[in-house]
Amino acid sequence: MASVIQKCKTDPANRNHPCEKVRCGHPWTVRYREPGGRTGRQREKSFPTKKQAEGHGLKMENDKREGTYLDPKRGAVPLKVYAEKWVARQHLAVGTEGVYDRAFRLHIFPALGHRLLSTLRPEDIETLAREMTAAGLTANSVDAYMTPLRSVCKAAVNNGDIGRNPFTGAKLPKLPSKAVDDKRLPNGQQIQDIADEFRRELALSVWLMAGLGLRTGEVLGLRVGDFGEDRVRVRRQITRGKGGRGLLVGPLKHRREGDWRDVPLPTNLREAVAEHVATYGTGPDGALFQTGTGKYVATSDFATHFRKVVKLLGHSWSPHDLRHWFASTALSSGLPLLDVSRWLGHRNISETADTYGHLTPDSTGRAIRVMDGAITQHRAGLVLDVAA
């Protein structure tokens, strides 16, 4: 059992020993053993009052009985140190590693990196989110940058380094609906207008994103060998290196190295690719798009040029809206949700349904006709008898 003492009265090495006052005001120390009986390591902690020391002792003994005991010193490590060791143990895709690096370096470590892991509380998470929002980040961006910190805290709980996840009970910015507003997307003529104003050696990328539903990094990672007669095999994406330095060719989002997906290739885009190659040639490893110095095009450079073009046209679309146009056009035309989800490379079909499900053709009238036919054929007599 835990014992509570005042070292000023029992420990000759204590600077206040010997203390003969009954109410001296010196600290009270609780001593207890970690799980394991007599073989458990002895721990002690001091408190200003006897009541606080006794309360801590009771908690430690109770935690041992219930099997929830945690070494108080395990979480006494700066968040930055703990997180860096956690990242070093993970098997992260290069794109994910870059995102995590930016989140820690730009937002998490400056605000909380010096704090001991065990001292983090829900209010700290809320304060960090509020500071990100004040800096101009959207709710989606805040959620994305919180992801690595959330993973670190979850791992710390699972590893027994902290007893409570500071994200539990923390109120973060409410995420907007994932549903895409098709009324705010560019139409076909406006996409052509963007392509007409784009740098000529990159103009084809605009229609490849819109016609194939590709992400920016995916379209910039295309190579001539990826194109078949009626489909494109999407194998890779261009991402930024750790610390924002350099470009990397990595696996697709949500996929492992070597994974790929096939996307139907419209005939006119296949012909446009052939014309593009004949005019501009290819870049490294047969890359479809290249810089003036023969290197891969950076996603950040592409996005900057895209914003300049759409601003010139008087709009505010992002490159991702081209991908949305592909999905909305395919689904509103009656193509199966499962197929569209696979072509987009979503993690699962629920992501596609949450984002684009409202764009599928309304089946209400068809459902009425189907059920009327079934009821009339199989249950008409009973329905009429009940109604009568």
C-alpha positions in Angstrom: 0.0 0.0 0.0 1.1 3.6 -0.6 2.5 5.4 2.4 2.5 9.2 3.1 5.3 10.9 4.9 6.9 14.3 5.5 10.6 14.0 4.7 11.4 17.0 6.9 10.6 14.7 9.9 11.9 11.3 8.6 14.8 11.9 6.2 18.0 13.2 7.7 19.2 14.2 4.1 16.2 16.6 3.8 17.3 20.2 4.1 14.4 20.9 6.6 15.3 17.9 8.9 14.8 17.8 11.8 11.4 19.6 11.8 9.6 19.5 15.1 6.5 21.5 14.2 3.2 19.6 13.9 1.9 21.9 11.2 5.1 22.9 9.5 3.8 23.5 6.0 6.5 21.4 4.4 5.6 19.0 1.5 4.1 15.6 1.9 5.5 12.7 -0.1 3.6 9.6 -1.2 5.5 6.4 -1.8 4.1 3.4 -3.7 5.3 0.5 -5.9 4.6 -0.1 -9.5 2.7 -3.3 -10.4 4.7 -6.4 -9.6 4.6 -6.6 -5.9 7.9 -6.4 -4.1 9.7 -6.5 -7.4 7.9 -3.4 -8.7 9.9 -0.2 -8.9 9.3 2.2 -6.0 8.0 5.6 -7.0 7.3 8.7 -5.0 5.8 12.1 -5.6 5.5 15.2 -3.3 2.4 17.4 -2.8 1.8 20.6 -0.8 -0.8 18.9 1.4 -1.3 15.5 3.1 -4.7 15.2 1.5 -3.4 15.6 -2.0 -0.6 13.0 -1.3 -3.1 10.5 0.1 -5.4 11.1 -2.9 -2.6 10.4 -5.4 -1.6 7.3 -3.4 -5.2 5.9 -3.5 -5.4 6.5 -7.2 -2.2 4.7 -7.9 -3.3 1.7 -5.8 -6.7 1.7 -7.5 -5.1 1.8 -10.9 -2.9 -1.1 -10.1 -5.9 -3.2 -9.0 -7.9 -2.3 -12.1 -4.9 -2.8 -14.5 -4.9 0.8 -15.7 -1.7 1.9 -14.0 0.5 4.2 -16.1 4.0 5.2 -15.2 3.7 9.0 -14.7 7.2 9.5 -16.1 6.5 7.8 -19.4 4.5 10.8 -20.8 7.0 13.3 -19.3 8.6 13.9 -22.7 8.3 16.9 -25.0 5.7 16.4 -27.7 8.3 17.3 -30.4 10.6 14.5 -29.2 7.9 11.9 -28.9 6.3 12.8 -32.3 9.6 12.7 -34.1 10.4 9.2 -32.7 6.8 8.1 -33.7 7.2 9.4 -37.2 10.5 7.6 -37.6 8.8 4.3 -36.8 6.0 4.7 -39.3 5.8 3.4 -42.9 4.4 6.6 -44.5 3.9 7.2 -48.2 6.0 10.0 -49.4 3.0 12.3 -49.9 1.7 11.6 -46.4 5.2 12.1 -45.0 5.3 15.6 -46.6 1.9 16.5 -45.2 2.8 15.4 -41.7 6.1 17.3 -41.9 4.4 20.5 -42.9 1.8 20.0 -40.1 4.3 19.5 -37.4 6.8 22.1 -38.6 4.4 24.9 -39.4 1.7 24.5 -36.9 2.0 21.8 -34.2 5.6 22.1 -33.0 5.6 26.0 -32.8 2.6 25.9 -30.5 2.9 22.7 -28.5 6.3 21.1 -29.3 7.8 22.2 -26.0 4.9 20.8 -23.9 5.2 17.5 -22.1 3.0 14.9 -23.8 1.4 14.0 -20.5 0.3 17.6 -19.9 -1.7 18.1 -23.1 -5.4 18.7 -22.4 -8.5 19.2 -24.7 -8.2 23.0 -24.2 -4.7 22.9 -25.8 -6.1 21.2 -28.9 -9.0 23.7 -29.1 -6.5 26.6 -28.7 -4.3 25.3 -31.5 -7.3 24.8 -33.8 -8.5 28.4 -33.0 -5.0 29.8 -33.9 -5.0 27.9 -37.2 -8.4 29.3 -38.0 -7.4 32.8 -37.1 -4.4 32.4 -39.5 -6.9 31.8 -42.3 -7.0 28.0 -42.6 -10.3 26.4 -43.5 -12.0 23.8 -41.3 -10.9 21.1 -43.7 -7.3 22.3 -43.6 -7.3 22.4 -39.7 -8.7 18.9 -39.7 -5.9 17.7 -42.1 -3.1 19.4 -40.1 -4.6 17.9 -36.9 -4.4 14.3 -38.3 -0.7 13.6 -37.4 -1.1 15.0 -33.9 -4.3 12.9 -33.5 -2.4 9.8 -34.6 0.5 10.5 -32.2 -1.9 11.0 -29.2 -3.8 7.8 -30.1 -0.5 5.9 -30.3 0.6 7.3 -26.9 -2.6 6.0 -25.3 -2.3 2.6 -27.0 1.3 2.4 -25.8 0.5 3.2 -22.2 2.4 6.5 -22.2 -0.6 8.6 -21.4 -3.9 7.7 -19.9 -6.3 10.0 -21.8 -6.3 11.2 -25.3 -6.4 15.0 -25.3 -8.6 15.0 -28.4 -11.3 13.3 -26.3 -13.9 16.0 -25.6 -12.0 18.7 -27.6 -14.3 20.8 -29.9 -12.8 21.4 -33.3 -14.1 23.5 -36.2 -17.2 21.9 -37.7 -16.4 20.4 -41.1 -18.6 21.6 -44.0 -20.7 19.1 -46.0 -18.6 17.0 -48.4 -21.4 17.3 -51.0 -20.2 19.1 -54.1 -22.3 22.0 -55.4 -22.5 21.2 -59.1 -24.0 24.6 -59.8 -20.6 26.2 -58.9 -18.5 24.0 -61.1 -17.2 25.2 -64.5 -19.1 23.9 -67.5 -17.5 22.4 -70.6 -17.1 25.7 -72.4 -15.5 27.3 -69.4 -13.0 24.4 -69.0 -12.1 25.0 -72.7 -11.6 28.7 -71.9 -9.2 27.7 -69.1 -7.3 25.4 -71.5 -7.1 28.2 -74.1 -5.5 30.6 -71.6 -3.1 28.0 -70.1 0.6 27.7 -71.0 0.5 25.7 -74.3 2.8 22.9 -73.1 0.5 22.3 -70.1 -2.9 23.0 -71.7 -3.7 19.3 -72.3 -3.5 18.7 -68.5 -6.6 20.8 -68.0 -8.8 18.4 -70.1 -7.0 15.3 -68.8 -8.0 16.3 -65.2 -11.6 17.0 -66.3 -11.9 14.1 -68.7 -10.3 11.5 -66.5 -11.0 12.8 -63.0 -7.4 12.9 -62.0 -5.8 14.7 -59.1 -3.1 17.4 -59.9 -0.2 15.2 -58.8 -1.6 12.3 -60.8 -1.9 14.2 -64.1 1.6 15.6 -63.7 2.9 12.1 -63.1 1.5 10.6 -66.3 3.9 9.0 -68.8 3.3 8.1 -72.4 3.4 4.4 -71.5 0.4 4.8 -69.2 -2.0 5.3 -72.2 -3.7 2.4 -73.8 -6.3 2.1 -76.6 -9.3 2.8 -74.4 -8.0 3.4 -70.9 -5.2 5.1 -68.9 -3.4 3.2 -66.2 -2.8 5.7 -63.4 0.3 4.5 -61.4 1.9 7.4 -59.6 1.7 11.0 -58.4 4.1 13.9 -58.0 4.5 15.1 -54.4 6.7 17.5 -52.5 9.6 16.2 -50.6 9.9 16.4 -46.8 10.4 20.0 -45.7 9.0 21.2 -49.0 12.4 20.5 -50.7 12.4 18.9 -54.2 9.8 16.7 -56.0 9.1 13.0 -55.5 7.4 10.4 -57.6 5.3 8.4 -55.2 2.4 5.9 -55.0 -1.2 7.0 -55.5 -3.1 8.5 -52.6 -4.5 5.9 -50.2 -2.4 3.2 -52.1 0.8 1.3 -51.7 3.8 1.3 -54.0 3.0 -0.5 -57.2 -0.8 -0.1 -56.9 -2.7 1.4 -59.9 -6.1 2.0 -61.3 -7.6 2.1 -64.8 -9.6 5.1 -66.1 -11.6 5.1 -69.4 -9.8 7.2 -72.0 -12.1 9.3 -74.3 -11.1 9.0 -78.0 -10.5 12.7 -78.4 -8.2 12.8 -75.4 -6.2 9.9 -76.8 -5.7 11.8 -80.1 -4.9 15.0 -78.2 -2.1 13.1 -76.2 -0.6 12.0 -79.5 -0.6 15.5 -80.8 0.9 16.8 -77.5 3.8 14.4 -77.7 4.5 15.2 -81.3 4.6 18.9 -80.5 6.3 19.0 -77.1 8.0 15.7 -76.7 8.3 14.0 -73.3 10.1 14.6 -70.1 11.9 12.4 -67.6 11.0 8.7 -67.9 8.6 9.6 -70.7 6.7 12.1 -68.6 3.8 13.7 -70.5 4.5 17.2 -69.0 7.8 18.8 -68.2 9.4 22.1 -67.3 11.6 24.1 -69.6 14.6 22.4 -68.1 13.2 18.9 -68.7 12.0 18.2 -65.1 8.7 17.2 -63.6 6.2 20.0 -63.1 5.6 20.8 -59.4 2.0 20.7 -58.2 2.5 24.1 -56.4 3.6 25.7 -59.7 0.7 24.2 -61.5 -1.8 25.4 -58.9 -0.3 28.9 -59.0 -0.6 29.1 -62.8 -4.2 27.7 -62.6 -5.3 30.4 -60.1 -3.8 33.1 -62.3 -5.7 31.8 -65.3 -9.1 31.5 -63.6 -8.7 34.9 -62.0 -8.1 36.3 -65.4 -11.3 34.7 -66.5 -13.2 36.2 -63.5 -13.7 33.0 -61.6 -12.3 31.3 -58.5 -12.2 27.6 -59.3 -9.4 25.3 -58.1 -7.8 22.5 -60.1 -9.8 20.0 -58.0 -13.0 21.4 -59.5 -12.0 19.8 -62.8 -12.0 16.4 -61.0 -15.4 17.3 -59.5 -16.7 18.1 -63.0 -15.7 14.6 -64.2 -17.5 12.9 -61.3 -20.7 15.1 -61.6 -20.8 14.6 -65.4 -20.4 10.8 -65.1 -22.9 10.3 -62.3 -25.6 12.7 -63.6 -25.4 10.8 -66.9 -26.3 7.5 -65.1 -22.8 5.9 -64.9 -22.7 3.5 -61.8 -21.5 5.0 -58.5 -19.2 2.0 -57.9 -17.4 2.5 -61.2 -17.0 6.2 -60.7 -15.6 5.6 -57.2 -13.1 3.2 -58.6 -12.0 5.6 -61.4 -11.6 8.4 -58.9 -9.4 6.3 -56.7 -11.4 6.9 -53.6 -10.6 5.0 -50.4 -14.1 3.5 -50.4 -17.5 4.0 -52.1 -18.9 5.9 -49.1 -16.5 8.7 -49.8 -17.9 9.0 -53.3 -21.5 8.8 -52.1 -21.0 11.5 -49.5 -19.4 13.8 -52.1 -21.4 13.1 -55.2 -24.3 10.9 -54.3 -26.8 13.7 -54.7 -25.9 14.1 -58.3 -27.1 10.6 -59.4 -30.3 10.6 -61.4 -33.5 10.7 -59.2 -34.9 7.2 -59.0 -38.2 8.2 -57.3 -40.4 7.8 -60.4 -38.8 4.5 -61.4 -39.2 3.2 -57.8 -42.9 4.0 -57.9 -43.4 2.2 -61.2 -41.4 -0.9 -60.0 -43.3 -1.2 -56.7 -46.7 -0.5 -58.3 -46.0 -3.4 -60.7 -44.9 -5.7 -57.9 -47.8 -4.9 -55.6 -50.4 -5.3 -58.4 -48.9 -8.6 -59.5 -48.4 -10.3 -56.1 -50.5 -8.5 -53.5 -53.4 -6.8 -55.3 -56.2 -8.9 -53.8 -55.0 -8.5 -50.3 -54.4 -4.7 -50.7 -57.9 -4.2 -52.0 -59.5 -6.4 -49.3 -57.7 -4.4 -46.5 -58.7 -1.1 -48.2 -62.3 -2.1 -48.4 
